[in-house]
Each structure stands twice: as structure tokens, then as C-alpha cells.
Amino acid sequence: MSKIMSVEEIKLFGIECINSAPPRQVEGLIEFYTKLLEEYCNTKFSRTRSIMITDALPKVNLRNTPAIEVDRVIYNKKLLKIYEDYFMCDNVLEIIAELDIVPKGLEIHYVYGFEVVPALVKQALVELIKLRLDFSLHNSSVTGESFGGDYSYTKSKSLAELQNEILSTLDDYVQPEHQEYFEEATAEIRAWII
């Protein structure tokens, strides 16, 4: 599993509750929240290799995004050439060569994720770890306020609500769920049926 930041990098932020926590605890929180951030954003925050085997259609949405580069594309055990047989645009592999539509006939080797972890992602990781450490030390589920001798209570936000607020700052990095691309292939299949 990739880690967004190391313990040493996080301690450079100078946050007291993080700097005073045992390094093993911070390391465990880094691993936990890295996984949470990657699941929330539906991607990896490091270069990650992937192989996708799919039907040989004119357009193929890559399963894992954002795509950084395509290493190779193989059609029925034949290596295809970029710009002659296919090209890549916005996480979609477009086949420009005349190929028969073959079930599971296309093997795509590519790299996805991020070359550099975005600053907002690092900030979210630090805030989540700080929240977790602070919450466990200082939280009570009720806060009290006094107004002219009367005492009123209000329920404070839960850890999950506060975490969701932090995660929502990363909505621009959330990758869409994978969907097959059928636009052109559907018309051909209808023609075959008729």
C-alpha cells in the first residue's frame, strides 16, 4: 500500500497532538487514512500499474483513473501501436484500427494515479490525523453554554461528521466509478441482430 506522507513529513506541520503521539500510532493512522482517502477518491495517490482485460470495442473507459500513461495494448496476442492502432484521451482508449469486436480480446497495460500527491490531499490527511488524536483526548458528546444563569446543552458533531467535512474538500479528486463504453458498439450489435 502506498502512503501519502511519512511520519517525519507530518511532524513538520508542528501540530502538538501529532508531535507528542507515539510514532507507531501516527504510522498506523497514516496507513488507515491513506486507505480511507484512496477509497473516497476512488484512486491511488501514487503511480500504480494496472492491467485491464476487456472486450475489443472502439472506445474503452479505463477502469482505474486518472490514467498517467499506457504501456502497451495487446489485441488477440498482437501488440498494437499508439497513434496507428489506438490513442488515449481523457481516460478513454480509442481504437482507430479496424478490429473485430472480440469478447475479452483486448489487454491494456497502463499506469494510473498521481505523479505527485496533491497538496489538498496531504492537508486532508494531516487534518484527519489531528482530528482523530484531538477527538480522543478532548471530546465529549455534549457541549455546554451558559446564558444569564441558564445552562443549555447542545450536541457536538460526531467524529464521522467531522471526517466527512474534511473528505468533502477532496471532491474534485473523486474519480468516477468505472462504466463500460457502449456508444458505438451498441449500434453495431443492433445491426448484427437485424
Order of alpha helices (4+ residues) and beta strands (2+ residues): alpha-alpha-alpha-beta-beta-beta-beta-beta-beta-beta-alpha-beta-beta-alpha-alpha
